[in-house]
Amino acid sequence: MIDRQAIYILYNDQVGKKLVEHFYQLLVVYSQNEKIKPVESYLLKLNDIARKKKTRLVYYDNHSLKEDLSQFIVEEYRLSKMEQK
C-alpha cells in the first residue's frame, strides 16, 4: 500500500520534497512503460526519510507493487478531478 498522507507529509519537508517530486515523475514514466524498479527505489528512499523523521511510512510492501501503483495512480487522478470542480 502506498500511503498518500505520508507522501504529503514528506512533500512539506525540505529533504523529502525533491524525492516526492521525482517519485511523481517516475509515476508518469511507469504509466507509460511499467518499469517498476525505479519507482520501488524511490518508495524505499521515501520510507528511509520517513523513518528518520519518525513519520508515517510511505510504502508498506503487503501487496503487489504493480497493483498498488495502479490503484495509487487512479486515486490521484480521481482526487485531482474532484479538486478541479
PyMOL Python script that loads the backbone (N, CA, C, O; Angstrom):
from pymol import cmd

cmd.read_pdbstr("""\
ATOM      1  N   MET A   1       0.838  -1.173   0.000  1.00  0.00           N
ATOM      2  CA  MET A   1       0.000   0.000   0.000  1.00  0.00           C
ATOM      3  C   MET A   1       0.888   1.242   0.000  1.00  0.00           C
ATOM      4  O   MET A   1       1.903   1.296   0.695  1.00  0.00           O
ATOM      5  N   ILE A   2       0.501   2.210  -0.769  1.00  0.00           N
ATOM      6  CA  ILE A   2       1.209   3.489  -0.810  1.00  0.00           C
ATOM      7  C   ILE A   2       0.361   4.490  -0.044  1.00  0.00           C
ATOM      8  O   ILE A   2      -0.797   4.730  -0.387  1.00  0.00           O
ATOM      9  N   ASP A   3       0.941   5.066   0.987  1.00  0.00           N
ATOM     10  CA  ASP A   3       0.220   5.963   1.886  1.00  0.00           C
ATOM     11  C   ASP A   3       0.305   7.399   1.366  1.00  0.00           C
ATOM     12  O   ASP A   3       1.345   8.050   1.465  1.00  0.00           O
ATOM     13  N   ARG A   4      -0.794   7.869   0.818  1.00  0.00           N
ATOM     14  CA  ARG A   4      -0.858   9.216   0.234  1.00  0.00           C
ATOM     15  C   ARG A   4      -0.566  10.300   1.269  1.00  0.00           C
ATOM     16  O   ARG A   4       0.136  11.269   0.981  1.00  0.00           O
ATOM     17  N   GLN A   5      -1.107  10.131   2.472  1.00  0.00           N
ATOM     18  CA  GLN A   5      -0.901  11.126   3.530  1.00  0.00           C
ATOM     19  C   GLN A   5       0.580  11.220   3.905  1.00  0.00           C
ATOM     20  O   GLN A   5       1.092  12.312   4.150  1.00  0.00           O
ATOM     21  N   ALA A   6       1.258  10.088   3.948  1.00  0.00           N
ATOM     22  CA  ALA A   6       2.694  10.084   4.258  1.00  0.00           C
ATOM     23  C   ALA A   6       3.481  10.814   3.178  1.00  0.00           C
ATOM     24  O   ALA A   6       4.461  11.498   3.474  1.00  0.00           O
ATOM     25  N   ILE A   7       3.056  10.669   1.932  1.00  0.00           N
ATOM     26  CA  ILE A   7       3.714  11.382   0.835  1.00  0.00           C
ATOM     27  C   ILE A   7       3.530  12.880   0.995  1.00  0.00           C
ATOM     28  O   ILE A   7       4.474  13.642   0.788  1.00  0.00           O
ATOM     29  N   TYR A   8       2.329  13.317   1.361  1.00  0.00           N
ATOM     30  CA  TYR A   8       2.082  14.746   1.573  1.00  0.00           C
ATOM     31  C   TYR A   8       2.927  15.287   2.723  1.00  0.00           C
ATOM     32  O   TYR A   8       3.430  16.408   2.657  1.00  0.00           O
ATOM     33  N   ILE A   9       3.080  14.496   3.765  1.00  0.00           N
ATOM     34  CA  ILE A   9       3.907  14.920   4.905  1.00  0.00           C
ATOM     35  C   ILE A   9       5.343  15.154   4.436  1.00  0.00           C
ATOM     36  O   ILE A   9       5.945  16.177   4.760  1.00  0.00           O
ATOM     37  N   LEU A  10       5.890  14.205   3.671  1.00  0.00           N
ATOM     38  CA  LEU A  10       7.270  14.345   3.196  1.00  0.00           C
ATOM     39  C   LEU A  10       7.399  15.443   2.152  1.00  0.00           C
ATOM     40  O   LEU A  10       8.457  16.062   2.044  1.00  0.00           O
ATOM     41  N   TYR A  11       6.356  15.696   1.388  1.00  0.00           N
ATOM     42  CA  TYR A  11       6.406  16.764   0.395  1.00  0.00           C
ATOM     43  C   TYR A  11       6.576  18.120   1.078  1.00  0.00           C
ATOM     44  O   TYR A  11       7.194  19.024   0.517  1.00  0.00           O
ATOM     45  N   ASN A  12       6.042  18.262   2.259  1.00  0.00           N
ATOM     46  CA  ASN A  12       6.159  19.518   3.005  1.00  0.00           C
ATOM     47  C   ASN A  12       7.453  19.604   3.809  1.00  0.00           C
ATOM     48  O   ASN A  12       7.631  20.540   4.588  1.00  0.00           O
ATOM     49  N   ASP A  13       8.344  18.655   3.635  1.00  0.00           N
ATOM     50  CA  ASP A  13       9.626  18.622   4.324  1.00  0.00           C
ATOM     51  C   ASP A  13      10.724  18.990   3.319  1.00  0.00           C
ATOM     52  O   ASP A  13      10.664  18.583   2.159  1.00  0.00           O
ATOM     53  N   GLN A  14      11.717  19.755   3.761  1.00  0.00           N
ATOM     54  CA  GLN A  14      12.795  20.197   2.864  1.00  0.00           C
ATOM     55  C   GLN A  14      13.510  19.028   2.194  1.00  0.00           C
ATOM     56  O   GLN A  14      13.772  19.062   0.991  1.00  0.00           O
ATOM     57  N   VAL A  15      13.824  17.997   2.971  1.00  0.00           N
ATOM     58  CA  VAL A  15      14.572  16.861   2.442  1.00  0.00           C
ATOM     59  C   VAL A  15      13.711  16.013   1.519  1.00  0.00           C
ATOM     60  O   VAL A  15      14.189  15.556   0.480  1.00  0.00           O
ATOM     61  N   GLY A  16      12.469  15.797   1.874  1.00  0.00           N
ATOM     62  CA  GLY A  16      11.608  14.901   1.124  1.00  0.00           C
ATOM     63  C   GLY A  16      10.996  15.486  -0.130  1.00  0.00           C
ATOM     64  O   GLY A  16      10.600  14.740  -1.025  1.00  0.00           O
ATOM     65  N   LYS A  17      10.909  16.801  -0.217  1.00  0.00           N
ATOM     66  CA  LYS A  17      10.195  17.435  -1.326  1.00  0.00           C
ATOM     67  C   LYS A  17      10.738  17.019  -2.692  1.00  0.00           C
ATOM     68  O   LYS A  17       9.966  16.645  -3.575  1.00  0.00           O
ATOM     69  N   LYS A  18      12.054  17.080  -2.875  1.00  0.00           N
ATOM     70  CA  LYS A  18      12.639  16.713  -4.172  1.00  0.00           C
ATOM     71  C   LYS A  18      12.391  15.247  -4.503  1.00  0.00           C
ATOM     72  O   LYS A  18      12.095  14.904  -5.647  1.00  0.00           O
ATOM     73  N   LEU A  19      12.513  14.381  -3.491  1.00  0.00           N
ATOM     74  CA  LEU A  19      12.268  12.961  -3.737  1.00  0.00           C
ATOM     75  C   LEU A  19      10.817  12.706  -4.120  1.00  0.00           C
ATOM     76  O   LEU A  19      10.540  11.889  -4.999  1.00  0.00           O
ATOM     77  N   VAL A  20       9.897  13.393  -3.472  1.00  0.00           N
ATOM     78  CA  VAL A  20       8.484  13.228  -3.809  1.00  0.00           C
ATOM     79  C   VAL A  20       8.227  13.708  -5.238  1.00  0.00           C
ATOM     80  O   VAL A  20       7.487  13.066  -5.983  1.00  0.00           O
ATOM     81  N   GLU A  21       8.828  14.823  -5.619  1.00  0.00           N
ATOM     82  CA  GLU A  21       8.664  15.320  -6.987  1.00  0.00           C
ATOM     83  C   GLU A  21       9.211  14.311  -7.997  1.00  0.00           C
ATOM     84  O   GLU A  21       8.584  14.057  -9.026  1.00  0.00           O
ATOM     85  N   HIS A  22      10.382  13.736  -7.703  1.00  0.00           N
ATOM     86  CA  HIS A  22      10.943  12.718  -8.599  1.00  0.00           C
ATOM     87  C   HIS A  22      10.064  11.470  -8.629  1.00  0.00           C
ATOM     88  O   HIS A  22       9.907  10.842  -9.676  1.00  0.00           O
ATOM     89  N   PHE A  23       9.497  11.116  -7.489  1.00  0.00           N
ATOM     90  CA  PHE A  23       8.597   9.972  -7.426  1.00  0.00           C
ATOM     91  C   PHE A  23       7.411  10.178  -8.371  1.00  0.00           C
ATOM     92  O   PHE A  23       7.033   9.262  -9.101  1.00  0.00           O
ATOM     93  N   TYR A  24       6.831  11.368  -8.359  1.00  0.00           N
ATOM     94  CA  TYR A  24       5.696  11.643  -9.240  1.00  0.00           C
ATOM     95  C   TYR A  24       6.120  11.614 -10.712  1.00  0.00           C
ATOM     96  O   TYR A  24       5.349  11.177 -11.567  1.00  0.00           O
ATOM     97  N   GLN A  25       7.323  12.070 -11.011  1.00  0.00           N
ATOM     98  CA  GLN A  25       7.825  11.982 -12.381  1.00  0.00           C
ATOM     99  C   GLN A  25       7.990  10.520 -12.805  1.00  0.00           C
ATOM    100  O   GLN A  25       7.682  10.151 -13.938  1.00  0.00           O
ATOM    101  N   LEU A  26       8.483   9.700 -11.875  1.00  0.00           N
ATOM    102  CA  LEU A  26       8.632   8.284 -12.172  1.00  0.00           C
ATOM    103  C   LEU A  26       7.281   7.601 -12.374  1.00  0.00           C
ATOM    104  O   LEU A  26       7.180   6.651 -13.150  1.00  0.00           O
ATOM    105  N   LEU A  27       6.256   8.067 -11.693  1.00  0.00           N
ATOM    106  CA  LEU A  27       4.921   7.502 -11.904  1.00  0.00           C
ATOM    107  C   LEU A  27       4.454   7.724 -13.337  1.00  0.00           C
ATOM    108  O   LEU A  27       3.803   6.860 -13.923  1.00  0.00           O
ATOM    109  N   VAL A  28       4.787   8.878 -13.896  1.00  0.00           N
ATOM    110  CA  VAL A  28       4.432   9.159 -15.283  1.00  0.00           C
ATOM    111  C   VAL A  28       5.158   8.178 -16.198  1.00  0.00           C
ATOM    112  O   VAL A  28       4.560   7.611 -17.112  1.00  0.00           O
ATOM    113  N   VAL A  29       6.446   7.984 -15.949  1.00  0.00           N
ATOM    114  CA  VAL A  29       7.227   7.040 -16.749  1.00  0.00           C
ATOM    115  C   VAL A  29       6.673   5.626 -16.567  1.00  0.00           C
ATOM    116  O   VAL A  29       6.541   4.872 -17.531  1.00  0.00           O
ATOM    117  N   TYR A  30       6.352   5.280 -15.330  1.00  0.00           N
ATOM    118  CA  TYR A  30       5.798   3.948 -15.060  1.00  0.00           C
ATOM    119  C   TYR A  30       4.503   3.723 -15.820  1.00  0.00           C
ATOM    120  O   TYR A  30       4.287   2.648 -16.380  1.00  0.00           O
ATOM    121  N   SER A  31       3.649   4.721 -15.844  1.00  0.00           N
ATOM    122  CA  SER A  31       2.359   4.555 -16.516  1.00  0.00           C
ATOM    123  C   SER A  31       2.537   4.374 -18.022  1.00  0.00           C
ATOM    124  O   SER A  31       1.641   3.864 -18.696  1.00  0.00           O
ATOM    125  N   GLN A  32       3.686   4.789 -18.551  1.00  0.00           N
ATOM    126  CA  GLN A  32       3.937   4.624 -19.980  1.00  0.00           C
ATOM    127  C   GLN A  32       4.569   3.271 -20.308  1.00  0.00           C
ATOM    128  O   GLN A  32       4.237   2.655 -21.321  1.00  0.00           O
ATOM    129  N   ASN A  33       5.494   2.805 -19.434  1.00  0.00           N
ATOM    130  CA  ASN A  33       6.206   1.576 -19.801  1.00  0.00           C
ATOM    131  C   ASN A  33       6.336   0.550 -18.667  1.00  0.00           C
ATOM    132  O   ASN A  33       7.016  -0.464 -18.822  1.00  0.00           O
ATOM    133  N   GLU A  34       5.696   0.810 -17.551  1.00  0.00           N
ATOM    134  CA  GLU A  34       5.615  -0.125 -16.431  1.00  0.00           C
ATOM    135  C   GLU A  34       6.972  -0.592 -15.887  1.00  0.00           C
ATOM    136  O   GLU A  34       7.131  -1.764 -15.546  1.00  0.00           O
ATOM    137  N   LYS A  35       7.931   0.305 -15.807  1.00  0.00           N
ATOM    138  CA  LYS A  35       9.211  -0.024 -15.178  1.00  0.00           C
ATOM    139  C   LYS A  35       9.068   0.188 -13.669  1.00  0.00           C
ATOM    140  O   LYS A  35       8.989   1.322 -13.196  1.00  0.00           O
ATOM    141  N   ILE A  36       9.037  -0.901 -12.933  1.00  0.00           N
ATOM    142  CA  ILE A  36       8.747  -0.853 -11.501  1.00  0.00           C
ATOM    143  C   ILE A  36       9.976  -0.515 -10.659  1.00  0.00           C
ATOM    144  O   ILE A  36       9.855   0.194  -9.660  1.00  0.00           O
ATOM    145  N   LYS A  37      11.150  -1.006 -11.040  1.00  0.00           N
ATOM    146  CA  LYS A  37      12.345  -0.863 -10.192  1.00  0.00           C
ATOM    147  C   LYS A  37      12.663   0.583  -9.791  1.00  0.00           C
ATOM    148  O   LYS A  37      12.920   0.829  -8.612  1.00  0.00           O
ATOM    149  N   PRO A  38      12.656   1.547 -10.717  1.00  0.00           N
ATOM    150  CA  PRO A  38      12.952   2.924 -10.292  1.00  0.00           C
ATOM    151  C   PRO A  38      11.930   3.464  -9.294  1.00  0.00           C
ATOM    152  O   PRO A  38      12.293   4.175  -8.357  1.00  0.00           O
ATOM    153  N   VAL A  39      10.661   3.131  -9.490  1.00  0.00           N
ATOM    154  CA  VAL A  39       9.613   3.596  -8.588  1.00  0.00           C
ATOM    155  C   VAL A  39       9.798   2.966  -7.211  1.00  0.00           C
ATOM    156  O   VAL A  39       9.697   3.644  -6.188  1.00  0.00           O
ATOM    157  N   GLU A  40      10.068   1.673  -7.197  1.00  0.00           N
ATOM    158  CA  GLU A  40      10.281   0.972  -5.928  1.00  0.00           C
ATOM    159  C   GLU A  40      11.475   1.561  -5.178  1.00  0.00           C
ATOM    160  O   GLU A  40      11.431   1.707  -3.957  1.00  0.00           O
ATOM    161  N   SER A  41      12.523   1.894  -5.895  1.00  0.00           N
ATOM    162  CA  SER A  41      13.704   2.509  -5.285  1.00  0.00           C
ATOM    163  C   SER A  41      13.344   3.817  -4.592  1.00  0.00           C
ATOM    164  O   SER A  41      13.795   4.069  -3.475  1.00  0.00           O
ATOM    165  N   TYR A  42      12.536   4.650  -5.241  1.00  0.00           N
ATOM    166  CA  TYR A  42      12.141   5.925  -4.635  1.00  0.00           C
ATOM    167  C   TYR A  42      11.215   5.726  -3.452  1.00  0.00           C
ATOM    168  O   TYR A  42      11.297   6.466  -2.472  1.00  0.00           O
ATOM    169  N   LEU A  43      10.336   4.738  -3.526  1.00  0.00           N
ATOM    170  CA  LEU A  43       9.476   4.453  -2.381  1.00  0.00           C
ATOM    171  C   LEU A  43      10.309   4.060  -1.163  1.00  0.00           C
ATOM    172  O   LEU A  43      10.009   4.470  -0.042  1.00  0.00           O
ATOM    173  N   LEU A  44      11.345   3.271  -1.383  1.00  0.00           N
ATOM    174  CA  LEU A  44      12.213   2.861  -0.277  1.00  0.00           C
ATOM    175  C   LEU A  44      13.013   4.045   0.273  1.00  0.00           C
ATOM    176  O   LEU A  44      13.231   4.144   1.481  1.00  0.00           O
ATOM    177  N   LYS A  45      13.448   4.943  -0.619  1.00  0.00           N
ATOM    178  CA  LYS A  45      14.149   6.157  -0.167  1.00  0.00           C
ATOM    179  C   LYS A  45      13.214   7.039   0.669  1.00  0.00           C
ATOM    180  O   LYS A  45      13.615   7.587   1.696  1.00  0.00           O
ATOM    181  N   LEU A  46      11.966   7.165   0.214  1.00  0.00           N
ATOM    182  CA  LEU A  46      10.996   7.953   0.969  1.00  0.00           C
ATOM    183  C   LEU A  46      10.712   7.310   2.322  1.00  0.00           C
ATOM    184  O   LEU A  46      10.537   8.014   3.316  1.00  0.00           O
ATOM    185  N   ASN A  47      10.665   5.994   2.370  1.00  0.00           N
ATOM    186  CA  ASN A  47      10.497   5.302   3.649  1.00  0.00           C
ATOM    187  C   ASN A  47      11.660   5.592   4.590  1.00  0.00           C
ATOM    188  O   ASN A  47      11.458   5.785   5.788  1.00  0.00           O
ATOM    189  N   ASP A  48      12.881   5.622   4.050  1.00  0.00           N
ATOM    190  CA  ASP A  48      14.051   5.930   4.880  1.00  0.00           C
ATOM    191  C   ASP A  48      13.941   7.319   5.502  1.00  0.00           C
ATOM    192  O   ASP A  48      14.232   7.503   6.684  1.00  0.00           O
ATOM    193  N   ILE A  49      13.519   8.294   4.697  1.00  0.00           N
ATOM    194  CA  ILE A  49      13.352   9.652   5.213  1.00  0.00           C
ATOM    195  C   ILE A  49      12.248   9.674   6.268  1.00  0.00           C
ATOM    196  O   ILE A  49      12.392  10.323   7.305  1.00  0.00           O
ATOM    197  N   ALA A  50      11.153   8.971   6.009  1.00  0.00           N
ATOM    198  CA  ALA A  50      10.036   8.926   6.964  1.00  0.00           C
ATOM    199  C   ALA A  50      10.495   8.335   8.303  1.00  0.00           C
ATOM    200  O   ALA A  50      10.106   8.818   9.366  1.00  0.00           O
ATOM    201  N   ARG A  51      11.318   7.296   8.243  1.00  0.00           N
ATOM    202  CA  ARG A  51      11.830   6.706   9.488  1.00  0.00           C
ATOM    203  C   ARG A  51      12.689   7.704  10.255  1.00  0.00           C
ATOM    204  O   ARG A  51      12.580   7.819  11.476  1.00  0.00           O
ATOM    205  N   LYS A  52      13.536   8.418   9.538  1.00  0.00           N
ATOM    206  CA  LYS A  52      14.399   9.412  10.187  1.00  0.00           C
ATOM    207  C   LYS A  52      13.570  10.535  10.807  1.00  0.00           C
ATOM    208  O   LYS A  52      13.894  11.034  11.884  1.00  0.00           O
ATOM    209  N   LYS A  53      12.507  10.924  10.123  1.00  0.00           N
ATOM    210  CA  LYS A  53      11.634  11.998  10.619  1.00  0.00           C
ATOM    211  C   LYS A  53      10.604  11.482  11.621  1.00  0.00           C
ATOM    212  O   LYS A  53       9.881  12.260  12.242  1.00  0.00           O
ATOM    213  N   LYS A  54      10.550  10.154  11.769  1.00  0.00           N
ATOM    214  CA  LYS A  54       9.592   9.494  12.666  1.00  0.00           C
ATOM    215  C   LYS A  54       8.152   9.847  12.301  1.00  0.00           C
ATOM    216  O   LYS A  54       7.326  10.166  13.156  1.00  0.00           O
ATOM    217  N   THR A  55       7.884   9.775  10.988  1.00  0.00           N
ATOM    218  CA  THR A  55       6.526   9.986  10.486  1.00  0.00           C
ATOM    219  C   THR A  55       6.031   8.680   9.867  1.00  0.00           C
ATOM    220  O   THR A  55       6.703   7.651   9.938  1.00  0.00           O
ATOM    221  N   ARG A  56       4.870   8.739   9.273  1.00  0.00           N
ATOM    222  CA  ARG A  56       4.270   7.560   8.652  1.00  0.00           C
ATOM    223  C   ARG A  56       5.114   7.077   7.476  1.00  0.00           C
ATOM    224  O   ARG A  56       5.679   7.879   6.732  1.00  0.00           O
ATOM    225  N   LEU A  57       5.193   5.761   7.319  1.00  0.00           N
ATOM    226  CA  LEU A  57       5.886   5.200   6.168  1.00  0.00           C
ATOM    227  C   LEU A  57       5.066   5.440   4.910  1.00  0.00           C
ATOM    228  O   LEU A  57       3.836   5.478   4.952  1.00  0.00           O
ATOM    229  N   VAL A  58       5.749   5.599   3.813  1.00  0.00           N
ATOM    230  CA  VAL A  58       5.100   5.859   2.538  1.00  0.00           C
ATOM    231  C   VAL A  58       4.597   4.573   1.905  1.00  0.00           C
ATOM    232  O   VAL A  58       3.524   4.547   1.301  1.00  0.00           O
ATOM    233  N   TYR A  59       5.375   3.505   2.046  1.00  0.00           N
ATOM    234  CA  TYR A  59       5.047   2.268   1.346  1.00  0.00           C
ATOM    235  C   TYR A  59       5.136   1.080   2.279  1.00  0.00           C
ATOM    236  O   TYR A  59       6.130   0.894   2.981  1.00  0.00           O
ATOM    237  N   TYR A  60       4.084   0.282   2.278  1.00  0.00           N
ATOM    238  CA  TYR A  60       4.045  -0.969   3.024  1.00  0.00           C
ATOM    239  C   TYR A  60       3.972  -2.088   1.998  1.00  0.00           C
ATOM    240  O   TYR A  60       3.011  -2.168   1.233  1.00  0.00           O
ATOM    241  N   ASP A  61       4.962  -2.937   1.976  1.00  0.00           N
ATOM    242  CA  ASP A  61       5.052  -3.992   0.975  1.00  0.00           C
ATOM    243  C   ASP A  61       4.186  -5.177   1.366  1.00  0.00           C
ATOM    244  O   ASP A  61       4.697  -6.216   1.785  1.00  0.00           O
ATOM    245  N   ASN A  62       2.880  -5.021   1.232  1.00  0.00           N
ATOM    246  CA  ASN A  62       1.978  -6.104   1.593  1.00  0.00           C
ATOM    247  C   ASN A  62       1.085  -6.541   0.432  1.00  0.00           C
ATOM    248  O   ASN A  62       0.205  -7.384   0.609  1.00  0.00           O
ATOM    249  N   HIS A  63       1.303  -5.982  -0.728  1.00  0.00           N
ATOM    250  CA  HIS A  63       0.564  -6.341  -1.939  1.00  0.00           C
ATOM    251  C   HIS A  63       1.552  -6.404  -3.098  1.00  0.00           C
ATOM    252  O   HIS A  63       2.766  -6.302  -2.919  1.00  0.00           O
ATOM    253  N   SER A  64       1.012  -6.568  -4.243  1.00  0.00           N
ATOM    254  CA  SER A  64       1.811  -6.456  -5.462  1.00  0.00           C
ATOM    255  C   SER A  64       2.065  -4.966  -5.716  1.00  0.00           C
ATOM    256  O   SER A  64       1.128  -4.167  -5.721  1.00  0.00           O
ATOM    257  N   LEU A  65       3.299  -4.605  -5.920  1.00  0.00           N
ATOM    258  CA  LEU A  65       3.626  -3.199  -6.167  1.00  0.00           C
ATOM    259  C   LEU A  65       2.906  -2.692  -7.409  1.00  0.00           C
ATOM    260  O   LEU A  65       2.470  -1.542  -7.454  1.00  0.00           O
ATOM    261  N   LYS A  66       2.785  -3.544  -8.406  1.00  0.00           N
ATOM    262  CA  LYS A  66       2.101  -3.148  -9.635  1.00  0.00           C
ATOM    263  C   LYS A  66       0.647  -2.761  -9.341  1.00  0.00           C
ATOM    264  O   LYS A  66       0.158  -1.749  -9.842  1.00  0.00           O
ATOM    265  N   GLU A  67      -0.035  -3.566  -8.532  1.00  0.00           N
ATOM    266  CA  GLU A  67      -1.420  -3.253  -8.158  1.00  0.00           C
ATOM    267  C   GLU A  67      -1.482  -1.974  -7.326  1.00  0.00           C
ATOM    268  O   GLU A  67      -2.358  -1.134  -7.532  1.00  0.00           O
ATOM    269  N   ASP A  68      -0.547  -1.833  -6.387  1.00  0.00           N
ATOM    270  CA  ASP A  68      -0.521  -0.635  -5.541  1.00  0.00           C
ATOM    271  C   ASP A  68      -0.317   0.623  -6.370  1.00  0.00           C
ATOM    272  O   ASP A  68      -0.977   1.636  -6.139  1.00  0.00           O
ATOM    273  N   LEU A  69       0.597   0.562  -7.339  1.00  0.00           N
ATOM    274  CA  LEU A  69       0.859   1.725  -8.190  1.00  0.00           C
ATOM    275  C   LEU A  69      -0.354   2.061  -9.049  1.00  0.00           C
ATOM    276  O   LEU A  69      -0.713   3.229  -9.195  1.00  0.00           O
ATOM    277  N   SER A  70      -0.974   1.052  -9.608  1.00  0.00           N
ATOM    278  CA  SER A  70      -2.164   1.291 -10.436  1.00  0.00           C
ATOM    279  C   SER A  70      -3.269   1.942  -9.610  1.00  0.00           C
ATOM    280  O   SER A  70      -3.905   2.899 -10.051  1.00  0.00           O
ATOM    281  N   GLN A  71      -3.487   1.419  -8.424  1.00  0.00           N
ATOM    282  CA  GLN A  71      -4.518   1.967  -7.542  1.00  0.00           C
ATOM    283  C   GLN A  71      -4.170   3.408  -7.138  1.00  0.00           C
ATOM    284  O   GLN A  71      -5.039   4.279  -7.121  1.00  0.00           O
ATOM    285  N   PHE A  72      -2.906   3.648  -6.818  1.00  0.00           N
ATOM    286  CA  PHE A  72      -2.471   4.978  -6.413  1.00  0.00           C
ATOM    287  C   PHE A  72      -2.658   5.981  -7.556  1.00  0.00           C
ATOM    288  O   PHE A  72      -3.133   7.094  -7.331  1.00  0.00           O
ATOM    289  N   ILE A  73      -2.291   5.597  -8.763  1.00  0.00           N
ATOM    290  CA  ILE A  73      -2.413   6.488  -9.925  1.00  0.00           C
ATOM    291  C   ILE A  73      -3.876   6.812 -10.186  1.00  0.00           C
ATOM    292  O   ILE A  73      -4.222   7.967 -10.432  1.00  0.00           O
ATOM    293  N   VAL A  74      -4.728   5.811 -10.134  1.00  0.00           N
ATOM    294  CA  VAL A  74      -6.161   6.030 -10.352  1.00  0.00           C
ATOM    295  C   VAL A  74      -6.728   6.957  -9.282  1.00  0.00           C
ATOM    296  O   VAL A  74      -7.493   7.871  -9.591  1.00  0.00           O
ATOM    297  N   GLU A  75      -6.359   6.725  -8.037  1.00  0.00           N
ATOM    298  CA  GLU A  75      -6.873   7.550  -6.941  1.00  0.00           C
ATOM    299  C   GLU A  75      -6.371   8.992  -7.046  1.00  0.00           C
ATOM    300  O   GLU A  75      -7.131   9.931  -6.809  1.00  0.00           O
ATOM    301  N   GLU A  76      -5.097   9.171  -7.400  1.00  0.00           N
ATOM    302  CA  GLU A  76      -4.571  10.524  -7.590  1.00  0.00           C
ATOM    303  C   GLU A  76      -5.316  11.249  -8.702  1.00  0.00           C
ATOM    304  O   GLU A  76      -5.642  12.430  -8.579  1.00  0.00           O
ATOM    305  N   TYR A  77      -5.580  10.533  -9.781  1.00  0.00           N
ATOM    306  CA  TYR A  77      -6.317  11.119 -10.898  1.00  0.00           C
ATOM    307  C   TYR A  77      -7.723  11.525 -10.452  1.00  0.00           C
ATOM    308  O   TYR A  77      -8.185  12.624 -10.758  1.00  0.00           O
ATOM    309  N   ARG A  78      -8.391  10.637  -9.733  1.00  0.00           N
ATOM    310  CA  ARG A  78      -9.738  10.918  -9.243  1.00  0.00           C
ATOM    311  C   ARG A  78      -9.748  12.136  -8.325  1.00  0.00           C
ATOM    312  O   ARG A  78     -10.623  12.996  -8.438  1.00  0.00           O
ATOM    313  N   LEU A  79      -8.778  12.210  -7.420  1.00  0.00           N
ATOM    314  CA  LEU A  79      -8.710  13.353  -6.499  1.00  0.00           C
ATOM    315  C   LEU A  79      -8.415  14.653  -7.235  1.00  0.00           C
ATOM    316  O   LEU A  79      -8.969  15.697  -6.895  1.00  0.00           O
ATOM    317  N   SER A  80      -7.552  14.598  -8.235  1.00  0.00           N
ATOM    318  CA  SER A  80      -7.252  15.823  -8.978  1.00  0.00           C
ATOM    319  C   SER A  80      -8.486  16.310  -9.730  1.00  0.00           C
ATOM    320  O   SER A  80      -8.708  17.515  -9.842  1.00  0.00           O
ATOM    321  N   LYS A  81      -9.282  15.388 -10.240  1.00  0.00           N
ATOM    322  CA  LYS A  81     -10.519  15.786 -10.939  1.00  0.00           C
ATOM    323  C   LYS A  81     -11.520  16.393  -9.962  1.00  0.00           C
ATOM    324  O   LYS A  81     -12.217  17.347 -10.306  1.00  0.00           O
ATOM    325  N   MET A  82     -11.597  15.854  -8.757  1.00  0.00           N
ATOM    326  CA  MET A  82     -12.505  16.398  -7.746  1.00  0.00           C
ATOM    327  C   MET A  82     -12.076  17.804  -7.329  1.00  0.00           C
ATOM    328  O   MET A  82     -12.919  18.669  -7.092  1.00  0.00           O
ATOM    329  N   GLU A  83     -10.759  18.030  -7.239  1.00  0.00           N
ATOM    330  CA  GLU A  83     -10.259  19.355  -6.837  1.00  0.00           C
ATOM    331  C   GLU A  83     -10.529  20.393  -7.922  1.00  0.00           C
ATOM    332  O   GLU A  83     -10.708  21.572  -7.619  1.00  0.00           O
ATOM    333  N   GLN A  84     -10.560  19.969  -9.168  1.00  0.00           N
ATOM    334  CA  GLN A  84     -10.789  20.906 -10.278  1.00  0.00           C
ATOM    335  C   GLN A  84     -12.237  21.388 -10.326  1.00  0.00           C
ATOM    336  O   GLN A  84     -12.514  22.450 -10.884  1.00  0.00           O
ATOM    337  N   LYS A  85     -13.144  20.638  -9.760  1.00  0.00           N
ATOM    338  CA  LYS A  85     -14.566  21.018  -9.793  1.00  0.00           C
ATOM    339  C   LYS A  85     -14.895  22.123  -8.831  1.00  0.00           C
ATOM    340  O   LYS A  85     -16.049  22.545  -8.748  1.00  0.00           O
TER     341      LYS A  85
END
""", "prot")
cmd.dss("prot")
cmd.show_as("cartoon", "prot")
cmd.util.cbc("prot")
cmd.orient("prot")
